[in-house]
């Protein structure tokens, strides 16, 4: 009888501990802010830097954690798409 009660209490305790850890991990994930801009032309060898310079605005002090450049077709013309991710807050 003691063993059965001990197993039940241990099971409930483990459930509470594991559930608490899962909630903390879910609360920590906040997706980064994403910005996209498409233009005509090609990315070139240093496309990430090109995108970062084009996405900067003189009115804000926005800094990007990462920028990606991808060559795409825009209305049958060569183009590229800049996707930049910022650190929070998004409105900075």
C-alpha positions as CSV (number, residue, x, y, z in Angstrom):
1,X,0.0,0.0,0.0
2,X,2.8,2.4,0.9
3,X,4.5,1.7,-2.4
4,X,1.4,2.5,-4.4
5,X,0.9,5.8,-2.6
6,X,4.5,6.7,-3.1
7,X,4.3,5.9,-6.8
8,X,1.2,8.1,-7.2
9,X,2.7,11.0,-5.3
10,X,6.0,10.7,-7.3
11,X,4.0,10.6,-10.6
12,X,2.1,13.8,-9.7
13,X,5.3,15.5,-8.6
14,X,7.0,14.6,-11.9
15,X,4.0,15.9,-13.9
16,X,4.1,19.2,-12.1
17,X,7.9,19.7,-12.5
18,X,7.8,18.7,-16.2
19,X,4.8,20.9,-16.9
20,X,6.4,23.9,-15.2
21,X,9.6,23.6,-17.3
22,X,7.6,23.4,-20.5
23,X,5.7,26.6,-19.7
24,X,9.0,28.4,-19.0
25,X,10.5,27.3,-22.3
26,X,7.4,28.3,-24.3
27,X,7.3,31.8,-22.7
28,X,11.0,32.5,-23.6
29,X,10.5,32.1,-27.4
30,X,9.6,35.4,-29.0
31,X,10.0,35.4,-32.8
32,X,12.3,38.0,-34.2
33,X,10.9,41.0,-36.1
34,X,11.1,40.4,-39.9
35,X,11.4,43.0,-42.7
36,X,11.3,42.3,-46.4
37,X,12.0,44.5,-49.4
38,X,12.2,43.6,-53.1
39,X,14.2,45.4,-55.8
40,X,15.4,45.0,-59.3
41,X,19.0,43.8,-59.9
42,X,21.1,41.0,-58.4
43,X,22.4,40.2,-54.9
44,X,26.0,40.1,-55.9
45,X,28.8,38.4,-53.9
46,X,28.1,40.4,-50.7
47,X,24.3,40.4,-50.8
48,X,23.8,40.4,-47.0
49,X,25.7,43.6,-46.5
50,X,23.9,45.2,-49.5
51,X,20.6,44.3,-48.0
52,X,21.6,45.6,-44.6
53,X,22.7,49.0,-46.0
54,X,19.5,49.3,-48.1
55,X,17.2,48.5,-45.2
56,X,18.8,51.0,-42.8
57,X,16.6,54.1,-42.4
58,X,18.2,57.5,-41.7
59,X,15.3,58.3,-39.4
60,X,15.7,55.4,-37.0
61,X,18.7,53.7,-35.3
62,X,17.4,50.2,-36.3
63,X,20.1,47.6,-36.3
64,X,19.7,44.2,-37.8
65,X,20.8,40.9,-36.3
66,X,20.9,39.2,-39.7
67,X,20.0,40.0,-43.3
68,X,19.6,37.5,-46.2
69,X,19.6,38.3,-49.9
70,X,17.9,36.0,-52.4
71,X,17.8,36.4,-56.2
72,X,14.2,36.2,-57.5
73,X,12.2,37.0,-60.6
74,X,10.1,40.1,-60.6
75,X,7.8,40.5,-63.6
76,X,10.3,38.5,-65.8
77,X,13.2,40.7,-64.7
78,X,16.1,39.9,-62.4
79,X,15.4,41.0,-58.9
80,X,16.4,40.3,-55.4
81,X,14.6,40.1,-52.1
82,X,16.1,41.4,-48.8
83,X,14.9,39.7,-45.6
84,X,16.3,41.3,-42.4
85,X,15.6,40.2,-38.8
86,X,16.0,42.6,-35.9
87,X,16.3,42.1,-32.2
88,X,13.4,43.2,-30.0
89,X,11.8,45.7,-29.8
90,X,10.5,45.9,-33.3
91,X,9.7,49.6,-33.3
92,X,13.3,50.7,-32.5
